[in-house]
Amino acid sequence: MGTKRAPTEVNGFARSLFRDLPSRYDTLAYLLSFGQDRRWRRAVVDRITAAHPKKVLDVACGPAGVTLAIAAACDAEIVGIDLTEDMLREGLSNVRAAGASDRIKLAIARAEELPFGDGTFDAISFSYLMRYVDDPATTIGELARCLAPGGTIACLEFHVPRWAPAHAVWWLYTRVGLPIAGGLSGGRAWYRVGRFLGPNISNHYLRHPVGAHVAAWRAAGLQDVRIKPMSFGGGLIMWATRAAGA
Ligand SMILES: C[S@@+](CC[C@H](N)C(=O)[O-])C[C@H]1O[C@@H](n2cnc3c(N)ncnc32)[C@H](O)[C@@H]1O
């Protein structure tokens, strides 16, 4: 197991942010991303299933959308973990509704301190996680610890489009459209997320540019680190394998 790391203020913030979102999370995430979220998830699922894994960990699984998509695309056993109880409860109900309880187990845990032994999983996925941890480099180290040598890791995050016209549209949407659309479609909790998201994404990449993420993955013993911007750079897929001797 990794070194003991106490829950942080950021963990408390994430829990409070996500507590009221579960029931309509998947629908609103789809609508508010103009349908792009499903394409991005698909790209992550494809990376994971291409490795033909037998045992997969989906970190920050939320209501288990990605977890279920992986289960539908391969015959692996999957463990989903998340920090927020309400998200997991919704995930549990979605897993049951899909008849996938025999292959998917969900548990409360923090990405910073996973309750699994070294090399337990031969594939690990995570989506929209690193903006909610204090130290992405340490967290990717903890994820890599649980990945077997030769195993695959893949993730999905929002990003900031670089091309000026796309950036202008993205900025206007995240600063103005998203809070309004969130509030109108999901009420107070989604207005709060809508206001939070754009500045949070921008600030995250000011503190942790993509190059720093790539360096952290390599330092964690991950090799062939690849990145793929999606939807003009509004999304970003990253994937890699754990070096055989790491
Ligand atoms: C935007 S949601 C994404 C959920 C899911 N991955 C998806 O794409 O549908 C982010 C999730 O990360 C979880 N989370 C935030 N910080 C975490 C941490 N340190 N460890 C585990 N889960 C965390 C939240 O509880 C929330 O469910």
The ligand as a Gaussian input file, in Angstrom:
#p B3LYP/6-31G(d) Opt

LIG

0 1
 C      -16.734000      15.099000     -12.887000
 S      -16.973000      13.644000     -11.909000
 C      -16.554000      12.389000     -13.088000
 C      -17.221000      11.076000     -12.827000
 C      -16.891000       9.988000     -13.857000
 N      -15.479000       9.747000     -13.942000
 C      -17.455000      10.329000     -15.200000
 O      -16.691000      10.707000     -16.079000
 O      -18.661000      10.225000     -15.364000
 C      -15.531000      13.666000     -10.892000
 C      -15.564000      12.581000      -9.831000
 O      -14.318000      12.575000      -9.161000
 C      -14.543000      12.224000      -7.829000
 N      -13.353000      12.602000      -7.066000
 C      -12.871000      13.839000      -6.833000
 N      -11.732000      13.776000      -6.124000
 C      -11.468000      12.467000      -5.930000
 C      -10.405000      11.763000      -5.262000
 N       -9.408000      12.416000      -4.680000
 N      -10.452000      10.416000      -5.245000
 C      -11.479000       9.739000      -5.832000
 N      -12.504000      10.353000      -6.466000
 C      -12.494000      11.702000      -6.519000
 C      -15.802000      12.984000      -7.470000
 O      -16.430000      12.468000      -6.319000
 C      -16.627000      12.815000      -8.740000
 O      -17.466000      11.696000      -8.671000

